[in-house]
Each structure stands twice: as structure tokens, then as C-alpha cells.
Amino acid sequence: MMNVMSMSIPAPREAQASLAEAATRASLIRKADTPLVLALLAQATAMLAAGLTLGLVPRGPGQGILLVVVACGGLCCMIIALTRLRATSRIGYRWFNVATLLSAVWTSLVLSTSVSLHWFTRDQPWHFTVSMAATTVPQLVAAALIRGRGIPR
């Protein structure tokens, strides 16, 4: 057991300096999460671009080629953002993984609901654009949580 009387109490200036250093290191970790935010935004942008492509471009071979270009562009942007990742906070990495998993589940739910309720058909291609816009919710929420200071611990 340690003798409490022999422990020295830091001076107020030393305590303030330690707190300032801890705050600086915490902000550096938050800044290190920026590539995760960029990857989530690239994923959301690619999904939105795919929805716009399917909704606005007339059906035909050009639509398929443009859709492949959009998907490859979004994937390349995500890879570039994630290669810039050197260090990250545990909670940022967790939110990134949860958002990616929820994105797949949410997309399946939104699109299957839209199809089963006959919300969009061949005659109404813009409904697919609206559905794809709704599927970007998990990425945008996670990006806001990671980027903002309100990350739940």
C-alpha cells in the first residue's frame, strides 16, 4: 500500500500544462479520423450518383456503362481516402464499420420496401433516385458523428 502523505501534488501550472497536452493529443486523434469521414462521404456520394444515373439517364447500354463508371469512381475515392489513414480513434473506426454494415442493411430495407410496395416502376424512374438518396442516411449520420465533437463514448 502506498503512503498517501509521500505523494506530491502537482503545482497548478503543471496540472494546467498536462491538461493542455491531453487536449492537444485528443484533437490530433480526432483529426486522424478525417480519412474515415472522407471515405463515408465518398460512399454516400457514389450511392447518390448511382441513383441519379438510374433515375435520370435513359435505359440502355449507356446507362449500364455510366453506372459502372460511377461505382468504380466511388470505390477509387474510398480507397484513396482510406490509404491516407495512418492512425484512428477506436470509436471512429467503430462508427465507420457500423455505418458500413448499417448501410448494407438499410439499403436492402429501403429498396425492397420500395419494390414490394410498387413505389417505383419502369414508368417512374425518379423514384429510384429518391430511394437511393434515402440509403445514404447511415453514412451521413456516421460522418457527422465522427467529424463532430458529439461522438458517443
Summary of the structure (lengths in Angstrom):
residues: 153
radius of gyration: 22.7
end to end distance: 32.6
largest distance: 81.9
contacts: 415
relative contact order: 0.16
helix: 76%
strand: 0%
